[in-house]
Amino acid sequence: MVIGSTNIISSLPLKSSFHSSLPIPRSSSSSSSSSSSYPPSKSSFLFFPKKPNFSPTRLSKISPVFLNQKKKKKGGQLQICRQSSFNSQSPQDPPLTSSSSSSLSEENVGSNGGGNGGGGEERDWTTSFLLFSFWAALLYYVFFLAPDQTPVTDLYFLKKLLNLKGDDGFEMNQVLVALWYIMGLWPLVYSMLLLPTARSSKSKIPVWPFVILSFFGGAYALIPYFVLWMPPAPPVEESELRRWPLNFLESKLTAGITMAAGLGIIVYAGLSGGEVWTEFFQYFRGSKFIHVTSIDFTLLSTFAPFWVYNDMTARKWDDKGYWLLPVSLIPFLGPALYLLLRPSLPVAPTSSSSDDV
C-alpha cells in the first residue's frame, strides 16, 4: 500500500510550500553535524517528492478519475482536459447514435411501410367485399328471381328495337323505346368519367374492357371493375390526350352531343301520355327484359354521382364545381351537364421532355 501510494503522489504536482513544510529526517550519524547540506540523499527519506512533471497523458494512464476533476479555466469557462479517456468524443470518431432511438426509427419506418414508397397504404377491402356481395346477389336476382312471364314477348321487343323486325303495324311503347336508346348513351358517359381519371395505378387491371362490356351489360359489367378499382389514377401526359380515345372523350363536342341526345330522349319519354306509362309499368312487372333493363338504368344513375366527384377532384375543380354534385343526382342529365362544364384535365410533362430536363 505504501508503494502504490508513493507512485500516485509522486506524479502529482506539488507546491513549494509542501516541500518546505515536510520534516527533514536525518540519520543518526549526521544529527550532530552542522555542515549537512540540503537536500540530503534520497536514502534518508521514505519518499522524496520529485519535480512535478505534469502530463495529462500520464495522468490518464494512472487515474482517469483525477482527470474528470481536473479542469482548466480558459476564457472564463471550465473545460475538461481533452486527453482524458473519459472525454465525450473526439472529432475524428464517427457519430454515436442511441440504440433505442435507432430501434424506434426502424419501427416507425416499418409501420409506415417504408418512407416514400407508399407501401404503408393498405387497401380497405370492406367496401369492395360489400360491393362484390351486392353484385353477386344482383346476378342471382336477375337470373333466378326476376319476373319472366313473357319470354316470347321479350324476344319480339328485342327484335323490334334492333330493327330486325319489319313494320308489322305494332306500335312500340314510347317509354320502352326511350329507355332502350338512353341505355346506349350511358356507357359513353361512363367512358368519359372512367377512362381519364378512374384508372387504377396500383393494379394491372385496365378499365377499357369493362367499359366495352358495359355497352352490352350496362352496370352489371361495370360493377366488377368498381370492386377491383385501386386509386389513385396515373398521371395523363399531354401526348396521350391528343390520341384516341382521350381526344374524343375529352372533347366538348362529344359532351355537348351526348347532352343534347339524352335531353331529347328524356323529353320524348316525358311527353308520352299516362296510358303509355301505365303500360310500361305492366311490362316491368311481367317482362324480364324490361325489368332487368330498368334496374340497370337505376344502378347507372346511382353510381354516377360518385364518379362525377372522383373526376371533379382529379381535375382540382371541387372548390368551384361543388354545386354540380347535387345536380348529378338527376338521372343522366346531371352527369351529362357536368361533362359539358368540367375543365380540362391537368396533364403531366411528356416523357421525352422530362428526359431532356
Summary of the structure (lengths in Angstrom):
residues: 357
radius of gyration: 46.3
end to end distance: 78.7
largest distance: 161.9
contacts: 859
relative contact order: 0.08
helix: 59%
strand: 3%
